[in-house]
Amino acid sequence: MLDRLLRDHVLIREKAQVLLHLLDSETMPSRAVLAETRWNLGSLIMQHLAYEDRHLYAKLLHDSRADVRETGRQFHSDLATLFAAYASNAQHWTPDRIAQDWDGFRADARRMTLAMFARIDLEEAELYPLAAGAAIDLKTNFAPTTNWTREAFAIKDAIIQGAHKPIV
């Protein structure tokens, strides 16, 4: 199952690179292209987080070893903070707001993407080896700790609303 999580990371990085490429432009791309790019990345992130939550975090948080639980708790807490920032950012930057402040959006989106890359790197360097070394059974799952579906719909609504209006 770590293979699945690592494959997700590869896909997330690829989709994030597409967004970064759009952010390199001094002029805003079409609302539809930008919304589609943002949602492709966002939906993949949420699918990954839901899977990771059920198959990894829930198990780390319930492990019988205090050190494993504590590491899981810290990683989970940090993820919750990062995800809250991402969700807030995604919901704030509606297509209308992006059109009004393309440079502000570019800076925020780039900052969030780089924070996500740092988080992925940290998971791959520290968390996944811990799970493998601690023999965490990732094939089964626990109940998730977060309602990712609710979050996904709120983010999608913000990203998509007005995405097909022309740029003025």
C-alpha positions as CSV (number, residue, x, y, z in Angstrom):
1,M,0.0,0.0,0.0
2,L,2.9,2.3,0.4
3,D,3.4,1.9,-3.3
4,R,-0.1,3.4,-3.9
5,L,0.7,6.3,-1.6
6,L,4.0,6.9,-3.5
7,R,2.3,6.7,-6.9
8,D,-0.2,9.2,-5.7
9,H,2.7,11.5,-4.7
10,V,4.1,11.2,-8.2
11,L,0.7,12.1,-9.7
12,I,0.2,15.0,-7.3
13,R,3.6,16.4,-8.2
14,E,2.8,16.1,-12.0
15,K,-0.5,17.9,-11.6
16,A,1.0,20.5,-9.4
17,Q,3.7,21.2,-12.1
18,V,0.9,21.8,-14.6
19,L,-0.5,24.4,-12.2
20,L,3.0,25.9,-11.7
21,H,3.4,26.2,-15.4
22,L,0.1,28.2,-15.6
23,L,1.3,30.4,-12.7
24,D,4.4,31.3,-14.7
25,S,2.3,33.3,-17.1
26,E,2.0,37.1,-16.4
27,T,-1.5,36.9,-17.8
28,M,-4.3,34.8,-16.4
29,P,-5.2,31.8,-18.5
30,S,-8.8,31.1,-19.3
31,R,-10.9,30.6,-16.2
32,A,-12.0,27.2,-17.4
33,V,-8.4,26.0,-17.9
34,L,-7.3,27.3,-14.6
35,A,-10.4,25.9,-12.8
36,E,-9.9,22.5,-14.4
37,T,-6.2,22.4,-13.5
38,R,-6.9,23.5,-9.9
39,W,-9.7,20.9,-9.5
40,N,-7.7,18.1,-11.1
41,L,-5.0,18.7,-8.5
42,G,-7.4,19.3,-5.6
43,S,-9.5,16.2,-6.3
44,L,-6.4,14.1,-6.5
45,I,-5.1,15.5,-3.2
46,M,-8.4,14.8,-1.5
47,Q,-8.6,11.2,-2.8
48,H,-5.0,10.7,-1.6
49,L,-5.7,12.2,1.8
50,A,-8.8,10.1,2.3
51,Y,-6.9,6.9,1.4
52,E,-3.9,7.9,3.5
53,D,-6.2,8.8,6.4
54,R,-8.0,5.4,6.4
55,H,-4.9,3.2,5.7
56,L,-2.1,5.0,7.5
57,Y,-3.0,7.8,9.9
58,A,-5.8,6.0,11.6
59,K,-3.6,3.0,12.2
60,L,-0.7,5.1,13.5
61,L,-2.9,7.0,15.9
62,H,-4.2,3.7,17.3
63,D,-0.9,1.8,17.4
64,S,0.1,0.2,20.7
65,R,3.6,1.8,20.6
66,A,3.6,5.3,22.2
67,D,6.4,6.5,19.9
68,V,4.6,5.4,16.7
69,R,1.3,7.0,18.0
70,E,3.2,10.3,18.8
71,T,4.8,10.5,15.4
72,G,1.5,9.7,13.8
73,R,-0.2,12.3,15.9
74,Q,2.4,15.0,15.0
75,F,2.3,14.2,11.3
76,H,-1.5,14.1,11.4
77,S,-1.7,17.4,13.3
78,D,0.7,19.1,10.8
79,L,-1.3,17.7,7.9
80,A,-4.5,19.1,9.4
81,T,-2.9,22.5,9.6
82,L,-1.6,22.4,6.1
83,F,-4.9,21.1,4.7
84,A,-6.9,23.8,6.5
85,A,-4.6,26.4,4.9
86,Y,-5.0,24.8,1.5
87,A,-8.8,24.6,1.8
88,S,-9.1,28.2,3.0
89,N,-6.8,29.3,0.1
90,A,-8.7,27.3,-2.5
91,Q,-12.1,28.6,-1.2
92,H,-10.8,32.2,-1.1
93,W,-9.5,32.2,-4.6
94,T,-12.7,32.0,-6.6
95,P,-12.4,32.6,-10.4
96,D,-13.7,36.2,-9.9
97,R,-11.0,37.0,-7.2
98,I,-8.3,35.4,-9.3
99,A,-9.3,37.6,-12.2
100,Q,-9.2,40.7,-9.9
101,D,-5.8,39.8,-8.5
102,W,-3.9,37.4,-10.7
103,D,-0.5,38.3,-9.2
104,G,-1.8,37.7,-5.6
105,F,-3.3,34.4,-6.6
106,R,0.0,33.4,-8.3
107,A,2.0,34.1,-5.2
108,D,-0.4,32.3,-2.9
109,A,-0.8,29.3,-5.2
110,R,2.9,29.0,-5.6
111,R,3.4,29.2,-1.9
112,M,0.8,26.5,-1.2
113,T,2.2,24.2,-3.9
114,L,5.7,24.5,-2.5
115,A,4.4,23.8,1.0
116,M,2.7,20.7,-0.4
117,F,5.9,19.5,-2.1
118,A,7.8,19.9,1.2
119,R,5.1,17.9,3.0
120,I,5.3,15.1,0.4
121,D,9.1,15.0,0.7
122,L,8.8,14.8,4.5
123,E,6.3,12.0,4.4
124,E,8.5,10.1,2.0
125,A,11.6,10.7,4.0
126,E,10.2,10.1,7.5
127,L,6.6,8.9,7.8
128,Y,6.5,6.1,5.2
129,P,9.8,4.5,6.3
130,L,8.4,4.6,9.9
131,A,5.2,2.8,8.7
132,A,7.2,0.2,6.9
133,G,9.7,-0.3,9.8
134,A,6.9,-0.5,12.3
135,A,5.1,-3.1,10.2
136,I,1.9,-1.1,10.0
137,D,-0.7,-3.2,8.0
138,L,-1.8,-0.8,5.3
139,K,-3.9,-3.3,3.5
140,T,-6.8,-2.9,5.9
141,N,-8.4,0.4,6.9
142,F,-9.9,2.2,9.9
143,A,-12.7,4.8,9.8
144,P,-11.3,8.1,8.6
145,T,-10.7,11.0,11.0
146,T,-11.9,13.7,8.6
147,N,-14.9,14.1,6.3
148,W,-12.9,14.6,3.1
149,T,-16.0,14.5,0.9
150,R,-17.5,17.5,2.6
151,E,-14.2,19.4,2.2
152,A,-13.9,18.3,-1.4
153,F,-17.3,19.7,-2.4
154,A,-16.7,23.0,-0.6
155,I,-13.4,23.4,-2.4
156,K,-14.8,22.3,-5.8
157,D,-17.7,24.8,-5.5
158,A,-15.2,27.7,-4.9
159,I,-12.9,26.6,-7.7
160,I,-15.6,26.0,-10.3
161,Q,-18.1,28.9,-9.6
162,G,-17.9,31.3,-12.5
163,A,-15.1,29.4,-14.2
164,H,-16.7,29.7,-17.6
165,K,-17.2,33.5,-17.5
166,P,-15.0,35.4,-19.8
167,I,-12.0,37.3,-18.5
168,V,-12.7,41.0,-18.4
